[in-house]
């Protein structure tokens, strides 16, 4: 079960719990913006209510101390880290590339690339808050808003799956040698069910 952009919505938890049961999910992946500018303790409380294994990265609207809250929660913190589950390598990066809004958890493109490149590997699953530039990142007014460094990482390492959020309007799936998924904002009851097998299958939920 893939969710992103919760933005402090209490209703999102009920939605996630319901869909875990409906889809018999064995893993939840959270692609950031758990809170809406805090408090970080809200993120910990939220994550602790999810009853199955959970991986999480913070988003650009999460305060820096959300990282500590994730570490102290029942979820596994995936920012700038790698976790192996059932033979799949999950590699994460939270926050976003620079925005005009100077949100709490932003990075330069150089910082993003320099953090991801040493831990990335081929055929992995990349979990990021910001999408790669040109993929599930299109805003109807502002155009493509994703990270060019994440796009560079994708081009270099060719992950089998990229999970991201951040751009609410870019909810969707792109199929190819890499499958790109933006589940949409959980605050609006959006999520995605992803099945990992010989063929990756994605169902957008609303």
C-alpha positions as CSV (number, residue, x, y, z in Angstrom):
1,X,0.0,0.0,0.0
2,X,1.6,3.3,-1.1
3,X,0.5,6.6,0.3
4,X,1.9,10.1,0.3
5,X,1.0,13.7,1.3
6,X,-1.1,13.0,4.4
7,X,-0.5,16.6,5.6
8,X,-1.8,15.9,9.1
9,X,-5.2,14.5,7.9
10,X,-6.7,12.3,10.7
11,X,-9.0,10.7,8.1
12,X,-6.0,9.3,6.2
13,X,-5.3,6.8,8.9
14,X,-8.8,5.3,8.7
15,X,-8.4,5.1,4.9
16,X,-5.0,3.4,5.2
17,X,-6.2,0.9,7.8
18,X,-9.3,0.0,5.7
19,X,-7.3,-0.5,2.5
20,X,-4.7,-2.6,4.2
21,X,-7.5,-5.1,5.0
22,X,-9.2,-4.8,1.6
23,X,-6.1,-5.5,-0.3
24,X,-4.4,-7.8,2.1
25,X,-1.3,-5.6,2.1
26,X,1.9,-6.8,3.8
27,X,3.8,-3.5,3.5
28,X,2.9,0.2,3.7
29,X,5.2,2.7,2.0
30,X,4.8,6.4,2.9
31,X,6.3,8.9,0.5
32,X,6.4,11.9,2.8
33,X,4.5,15.0,4.0
34,X,3.1,13.1,6.9
35,X,2.5,16.3,8.8
36,X,1.6,19.8,7.6
37,X,4.6,21.7,9.0
38,X,4.5,19.6,12.2
39,X,4.4,18.8,14.9
40,X,6.8,15.9,14.5
41,X,5.1,14.0,17.3
42,X,2.0,13.7,15.2
43,X,4.0,11.7,12.6
44,X,5.2,9.3,15.3
45,X,1.7,8.8,16.7
46,X,0.3,8.3,13.1
47,X,3.0,5.7,12.2
48,X,2.5,3.8,15.4
49,X,-1.1,3.2,14.5
50,X,-0.3,1.3,11.3
51,X,-0.3,-2.4,12.2
52,X,1.9,-3.9,9.5
53,X,5.5,-3.2,8.4
54,X,5.9,0.3,7.2
55,X,8.7,2.3,5.4
56,X,8.6,6.1,5.5
57,X,10.5,9.1,4.3
58,X,9.7,12.7,5.3
59,X,8.4,15.3,2.8
60,X,9.3,18.9,2.3
61,X,6.5,20.0,4.5
62,X,7.7,17.9,7.4
63,X,9.9,19.7,9.9
64,X,13.5,18.3,10.2
65,X,12.7,16.6,13.6
66,X,10.2,14.4,11.8
67,X,13.2,12.3,10.9
68,X,13.7,11.6,14.6
69,X,10.0,10.9,15.0
70,X,10.1,8.3,12.2
71,X,13.1,6.6,13.8
72,X,11.4,6.4,17.1
73,X,8.2,5.1,15.6
74,X,7.3,1.5,14.7
75,X,8.0,2.4,11.0
76,X,11.5,2.1,9.4
77,X,13.1,5.4,8.4
78,X,14.2,5.1,4.8
79,X,15.6,8.6,4.2
80,X,19.1,8.1,2.6
81,X,19.0,4.5,3.6
82,X,18.5,1.0,2.1
83,X,16.3,-1.8,3.4
84,X,15.9,-5.3,1.9
85,X,12.4,-6.9,2.0
86,X,11.6,-10.3,0.4
87,X,14.5,-9.9,-2.0
88,X,13.7,-6.3,-3.0
89,X,16.0,-3.4,-2.2
90,X,14.1,-0.3,-1.1
91,X,16.2,2.8,-1.2
92,X,14.7,6.1,0.1
93,X,15.2,9.9,-0.1
94,X,12.8,12.3,1.6
95,X,12.2,16.0,1.3
96,X,12.3,17.7,-2.1
97,X,14.4,19.7,-4.5
98,X,14.2,23.5,-3.9
99,X,10.8,25.1,-4.1
100,X,9.8,28.8,-4.1
101,X,8.2,28.3,-0.7
102,X,11.3,27.6,1.4
103,X,9.7,24.6,3.1
104,X,11.4,22.9,6.0
105,X,12.9,19.9,4.3
106,X,14.5,20.9,0.9
107,X,17.8,20.1,-0.7
108,X,19.8,21.4,-3.6
109,X,20.0,19.0,-6.6
110,X,23.7,18.4,-5.8
111,X,22.8,17.3,-2.3
112,X,20.1,15.0,-3.6
113,X,22.5,13.3,-6.1
114,X,25.4,13.1,-3.7
115,X,23.2,11.5,-1.0
116,X,21.5,8.9,-3.3
117,X,24.3,7.9,-5.6
118,X,26.4,6.1,-3.1
119,X,23.6,3.9,-1.9
120,X,21.6,3.4,-5.1
121,X,21.9,0.2,-7.1
122,X,20.4,-1.3,-10.2
123,X,16.9,-3.0,-10.1
124,X,16.0,-1.5,-6.8
125,X,12.8,0.2,-5.7
126,X,13.3,4.0,-5.1
127,X,11.1,5.6,-2.5
128,X,11.2,9.4,-2.7
129,X,9.0,12.3,-1.8
130,X,9.9,14.3,-4.9
131,X,9.3,12.6,-8.2
132,X,12.0,12.4,-10.9
133,X,11.8,15.3,-13.4
134,X,9.6,14.4,-16.3
135,X,7.7,11.5,-14.6
136,X,4.5,11.9,-12.6
137,X,5.5,15.4,-11.7
138,X,3.4,17.6,-14.1
139,X,1.6,20.6,-12.7
140,X,-0.9,22.1,-15.2
141,X,0.3,25.6,-14.6
142,X,3.9,25.3,-13.6
143,X,4.9,22.3,-15.8
144,X,7.3,19.6,-14.6
145,X,8.4,20.1,-11.0
146,X,10.3,17.0,-10.2
147,X,14.0,16.6,-9.2
148,X,16.5,16.5,-12.1
149,X,19.0,14.7,-9.8
150,X,16.4,11.9,-9.0
151,X,15.8,11.7,-12.8
152,X,19.6,11.3,-13.3
153,X,19.7,8.6,-10.6
154,X,16.8,6.8,-12.4
155,X,18.6,7.0,-15.7
156,X,21.9,5.7,-14.2
157,X,20.5,2.8,-12.1
158,X,17.3,1.9,-13.8
159,X,15.2,1.0,-10.8
160,X,12.3,-1.3,-11.4
161,X,9.9,0.9,-9.5
162,X,9.9,4.6,-8.3
163,X,7.3,5.6,-5.7
164,X,6.9,9.3,-5.0
165,X,4.3,12.0,-4.2
166,X,4.8,15.8,-3.7
167,X,3.0,17.0,-6.8
168,X,-0.7,16.4,-5.9
169,X,-1.9,17.1,-9.4
170,X,0.4,14.5,-11.0
171,X,-1.3,11.4,-9.5
172,X,-0.8,8.5,-11.9
173,X,1.2,5.6,-13.2
174,X,3.8,5.4,-16.0
175,X,4.6,1.9,-17.2
176,X,7.9,0.9,-18.8
177,X,11.2,-0.7,-17.9
178,X,10.8,1.5,-14.8
179,X,7.3,1.9,-13.3
180,X,6.6,5.3,-11.8
181,X,3.8,5.7,-9.3
182,X,2.4,8.9,-7.7
183,X,-0.5,7.7,-5.5
184,X,-2.0,11.1,-5.1
185,X,-2.5,12.9,-1.8
186,X,-3.8,10.7,1.1
187,X,-5.4,13.8,2.6
188,X,-7.9,13.4,-0.3
189,X,-8.3,9.7,0.3
190,X,-6.0,8.7,-2.6
191,X,-3.6,5.7,-2.4
192,X,-2.1,3.0,-4.6
193,X,-2.0,-0.8,-4.3
194,X,1.2,-2.2,-5.8
195,X,1.7,-5.9,-6.4
196,X,5.3,-7.0,-6.8
197,X,5.8,-10.1,-8.9
198,X,7.3,-10.9,-12.3
199,X,5.1,-8.1,-13.5
200,X,4.5,-4.9,-11.4
201,X,0.8,-4.2,-11.2
202,X,-0.6,-0.9,-9.8
203,X,-4.1,0.0,-8.9
204,X,-4.8,3.7,-8.1
205,X,-7.4,3.9,-5.2
206,X,-9.8,6.6,-4.4
